[in-house]
């Protein structure tokens, strides 16, 4: 536990990203929760987050004793819409949680400007954006904290659960190292109220090996994405390409109003798909008491999005086949 492989991975991942510091933790949810706890905010301080985010984002806010405030996404990018943020800022607003969904970075210049103007903290959810860039800067380097997941399906996936936090200051680094290990860095000396959230040695060992291939994995997924872009007909709404962003296509999502019928059609052709995500967080039973507003943009995304095959295991021939079948729908 917390042996040399973890330390080596923390150093290697920091170098890959260009981060000041990195702390390995047990999973992506813990990375988010611990980062928010580290800010030491008053109870029920407000955190702004996209309404179509994965439920882990909302759970992290609640687990940290804070209040999630949902902001509608940009329908073209699926990320939080910076133009809708200021309308939701109150005296209790303390944090923007920027979720880089599907491997596309958020609009960081606008978000950083808002953070500076309103004196807000910025936490980045990079669970789906390993290696994604905004104006040639890696996600995870813009905020006070960058939170990563190494769940096996991620672009940099481990053999099981794992996560990491990037941070800028030695003070934050020291606090997070205590927090992940019962509030202790020296055995049996507990300085703060901590928890048990440690990256496992075996996962770190595997990640150290896989990290060497991360750029190769990203490059391959980009080539597969190009096939979709070049060959899919205009019946499908495809991801927006933005010159100032380097997307990594954690998933390749398209949208179609007959999404469920489309999935059935593809399944009959032996093509598996998925939905990221079928139920928005504000519709989840566990969270229904927290949200009373309507979020029509998020609803439209959740009702029409479908994720197509795009993994390191897929070949160009595979994706060409998928596009031909899709175009016949």
C-alpha positions in Angstrom: 0.0 0.0 0.0 1.4 3.4 -1.1 4.6 1.7 -2.2 7.1 2.7 -4.9 4.9 2.1 -7.9 2.3 4.6 -6.7 5.0 7.3 -6.2 6.5 6.4 -9.6 3.1 6.8 -11.3 2.4 10.1 -9.5 5.7 11.4 -10.9 5.1 10.0 -14.4 1.6 11.2 -14.7 2.6 14.7 -13.4 5.3 14.8 -16.1 2.9 13.7 -18.8 0.4 16.3 -18.0 2.8 19.1 -17.0 1.2 19.2 -13.5 3.0 20.5 -10.4 1.8 17.7 -8.2 -0.2 14.5 -8.4 -1.8 12.3 -5.7 -3.0 8.7 -6.4 -6.4 7.8 -4.9 -8.8 4.9 -5.0 -11.2 6.2 -7.7 -12.5 9.2 -9.6 -15.4 9.9 -7.2 -13.0 10.1 -4.3 -10.8 12.4 -6.3 -13.7 14.8 -6.8 -14.9 14.6 -3.2 -11.5 15.0 -1.6 -10.7 18.0 -3.8 -13.9 19.7 -2.8 -13.3 18.9 0.9 -9.8 20.3 0.7 -11.3 23.8 -0.1 -12.7 23.8 3.5 -15.9 25.6 2.5 -18.9 26.5 4.7 -21.6 23.8 4.7 -24.1 24.0 1.8 -21.8 26.3 -0.2 -22.9 26.2 -3.8 -21.0 24.3 -6.6 -22.0 25.0 -10.2 -22.0 21.9 -12.5 -23.4 20.9 -15.9 -26.9 19.4 -15.7 -26.0 16.5 -17.9 -22.9 15.4 -15.9 -22.5 11.9 -14.7 -24.0 11.3 -11.3 -20.6 11.0 -9.7 -20.1 14.7 -10.0 -23.3 15.4 -8.1 -22.5 12.8 -5.4 -19.1 14.3 -4.9 -20.6 17.7 -4.1 -23.1 16.2 -1.7 -20.5 14.0 -0.1 -18.4 17.1 0.6 -21.4 18.8 2.4 -22.0 21.2 -0.5 -25.0 22.1 -2.7 -25.0 21.3 -6.4 -26.5 24.0 -8.7 -27.1 22.7 -12.2 -26.2 24.7 -15.3 -27.4 23.7 -18.7 -24.8 22.6 -21.2 -24.0 23.9 -24.7 -26.0 21.6 -27.0 -23.1 21.5 -29.5 -20.3 20.5 -27.1 -22.3 18.9 -24.2 -20.1 20.8 -21.7 -21.2 23.5 -19.3 -22.4 26.6 -21.1 -20.2 29.5 -19.9 -22.9 32.0 -21.0 -25.4 30.5 -18.5 -23.1 30.5 -15.5 -23.3 34.0 -14.2 -27.1 33.9 -13.9 -26.8 31.2 -11.3 -24.1 32.8 -9.2 -25.2 33.9 -5.7 -23.4 34.9 -2.5 -23.2 31.2 -1.6 -21.5 30.2 -4.9 -17.9 29.1 -4.2 -16.9 26.6 -6.9 -17.3 25.8 -10.6 -16.9 22.1 -11.3 -16.0 21.9 -15.0 -16.7 18.5 -16.4 -14.7 17.7 -19.6 -17.3 15.3 -21.0 -16.7 12.7 -23.7 -13.0 13.7 -24.1 -13.7 17.4 -25.0 -12.4 20.2 -22.9 -14.7 22.9 -21.5 -14.4 26.5 -22.7 -11.7 27.3 -20.2 -10.9 30.9 -21.0 -14.4 32.0 -20.3 -14.7 29.9 -17.2 -11.4 31.1 -15.8 -12.5 34.7 -16.4 -15.7 34.1 -14.4 -13.8 32.4 -11.6 -11.5 35.5 -11.4 -14.3 38.0 -11.6 -16.4 36.3 -8.8 -13.5 34.9 -6.8 -14.5 31.2 -7.3 -12.5 28.0 -7.0 -12.3 25.8 -10.1 -12.3 22.0 -9.9 -11.9 20.0 -13.1 -13.5 16.6 -13.7 -11.0 15.0 -16.1 -12.4 11.4 -15.8 -13.1 11.3 -19.5 -10.4 13.7 -20.8 -6.9 12.1 -20.2 -4.7 13.9 -22.7 -7.4 16.3 -24.0 -6.2 19.8 -24.5 -7.5 23.3 -24.6 -5.2 25.7 -26.5 -2.4 23.1 -26.2 -2.8 22.8 -22.4 -3.8 19.5 -20.8 -7.1 19.4 -18.9 -6.4 19.1 -15.2 -4.0 22.0 -15.2 -6.4 24.9 -15.2 -8.2 24.6 -11.9 -7.2 24.4 -8.2 -7.6 20.6 -8.7 -7.8 18.2 -11.6 -9.6 14.9 -10.9 -9.0 11.8 -12.9 -10.5 8.3 -13.0 -8.7 5.2 -14.2 -11.8 3.0 -14.4 -11.0 0.2 -16.9 -13.0 1.8 -19.8 -11.2 5.2 -19.5 -8.7 6.2 -22.1 -6.1 5.6 -19.5 -7.8 2.7 -17.8 -6.4 0.4 -15.0 -7.3 -3.2 -14.3 -9.8 -2.0 -11.7 -10.7 1.2 -9.9 -8.2 4.0 -9.5 -8.0 7.8 -9.6 -5.7 10.7 -9.2 -5.7 14.4 -8.3 -3.5 17.1 -9.7 -2.9 20.3 -7.7 -0.7 23.4 -7.9 0.6 23.9 -4.4 2.7 21.8 -1.9 0.2 22.7 0.8 -2.6 21.1 -1.2 -0.4 18.1 -2.0 0.4 17.5 1.7 -3.2 17.8 2.7 -4.4 15.3 0.1 -1.7 12.8 1.0 -3.0 12.9 4.6 -6.6 12.9 3.6 -6.3 9.7 1.5 -4.6 7.8 4.3 -6.7 8.2 7.5 -5.3 11.8 8.0 -1.8 10.4 8.3 1.6 10.5 6.6 3.5 9.0 9.5 2.1 5.7 10.7 -0.3 5.9 13.7 0.0 9.8 13.8 -3.3 11.2 12.5 -3.3 14.9 12.0 -6.6 15.5 10.2 -10.0 13.7 9.7 -9.1 11.6 6.7 -10.4 8.6 4.9 -9.2 5.5 3.1 -8.7 6.2 -0.5 -5.4 4.9 -1.9 -4.3 4.0 -5.3 -3.3 0.3 -5.2 0.3 -0.7 -6.1 -0.8 -3.2 -8.7 -3.0 -0.6 -10.4 -0.2 1.9 -10.3 2.2 -0.7 -11.8 -0.2 -1.3 -14.7 -0.8 2.4 -15.2 2.9 3.1 -15.4 3.2 0.7 -18.3 0.0 1.8 -20.0 0.9 5.5 -19.7 3.7 4.9 -22.2 1.1 4.0 -24.8 -1.5 6.8 -23.9 -0.5 9.0 -26.9 -0.7 6.0 -29.2 -4.2 5.1 -27.9 -5.4 8.7 -28.3 -4.0 8.9 -31.8 -5.7 5.7 -32.8 -9.1 6.9 -31.4 -8.7 10.2 -33.3 -8.2 8.2 -36.6 -11.3 6.2 -35.9 -13.2 9.4 -35.2 -12.1 10.8 -38.5 -13.7 7.9 -40.3 -17.1 8.7 -38.6 -16.7 12.4 -39.5 -15.8 11.8 -43.1 -18.4 9.1 -43.8 -21.5 9.5 -41.7 -24.4 11.2 -43.6 -26.3 14.2 -42.3 -29.0 12.1 -40.7 -26.8 12.1 -37.5 -25.7 14.9 -35.3 -22.0 14.4 -34.7 -19.6 16.0 -32.2 -18.5 19.5 -32.8 -14.9 20.0 -34.0 -13.2 23.0 -32.5 -9.8 24.1 -33.7 -8.6 25.4 -30.3 -9.3 22.0 -28.6 -7.7 18.7 -29.0 -10.4 16.1 -28.4 -9.5 12.5 -27.4 -12.9 10.9 -28.1 -13.3 8.9 -24.9 -16.6 8.1 -26.5 -17.9 9.0 -30.0 -21.4 10.1 -29.4 -23.9 10.9 -32.1 -27.5 12.1 -31.7 -30.6 10.9 -33.4 -34.3 11.5 -32.6 -35.0 7.7 -33.0 -32.1 6.7 -30.8 -33.7 3.6 -29.3 -34.8 2.3 -32.7 -31.3 3.0 -34.1 -29.7 1.0 -31.3 -32.0 -2.0 -32.0 -31.2 -1.8 -35.7 -27.4 -1.8 -34.9 -27.7 -4.6 -32.4 -29.4 -6.8 -35.1 -26.3 -6.1 -37.2 -24.1 -7.2 -34.2 -23.0 -3.7 -33.4 -23.0 -2.8 -29.8 -23.7 0.7 -28.6 -24.2 2.5 -25.3 -25.9 5.6 -23.9 -23.9 8.2 -21.9 -26.2 8.7 -20.1 -29.8 7.4 -20.4 -31.1 9.1 -17.2 -30.0 12.7 -16.3 -28.9 13.2 -12.6 -31.9 15.4 -11.8 -34.2 12.5 -12.8 -32.5 9.9 -10.6 -34.6 8.7 -7.7 -31.7 9.3 -5.2 -31.6 13.0 -6.2 -35.2 14.0 -7.0 -35.6 16.0 -3.8 -32.6 18.2 -4.7 -33.7 19.6 -8.1 -37.0 21.3 -8.9 -36.2 23.1 -12.2 -36.5 21.8 -15.7 -33.4 21.3 -17.9 -34.7 20.9 -21.5 -31.2 21.0 -23.1 -30.0 18.2 -20.9 -33.2 16.3 -21.5 -32.7 16.5 -25.2 -29.1 15.2 -25.0 -30.1 12.3 -22.7 -33.0 11.4 -25.0 -31.1 11.4 -28.3 -27.4 10.5 -27.6 -25.9 7.2 -28.5 -22.3 6.1 -28.2 -20.7 4.3 -31.1 -17.7 1.8 -31.1 -14.4 3.6 -30.8 -11.8 1.8 -28.7 -8.1 0.9 -29.1 -9.3 -2.6 -30.0 -11.3 -1.5 -33.0 -9.7 -1.3 -36.4 -10.4 1.2 -39.2 -12.1 -1.6 -41.1 -14.5 -2.1 -38.1 -15.5 1.6 -38.1 -15.9 1.7 -41.9 -18.3 -1.2 -41.5 -20.2 0.6 -38.7 -20.6 3.8 -40.8 -21.9 1.9 -43.8 -24.5 0.2 -41.7 -25.4 3.4 -40.0 -25.9 5.2 -43.2 -28.5 2.6 -44.3 -30.7 3.3 -41.3 
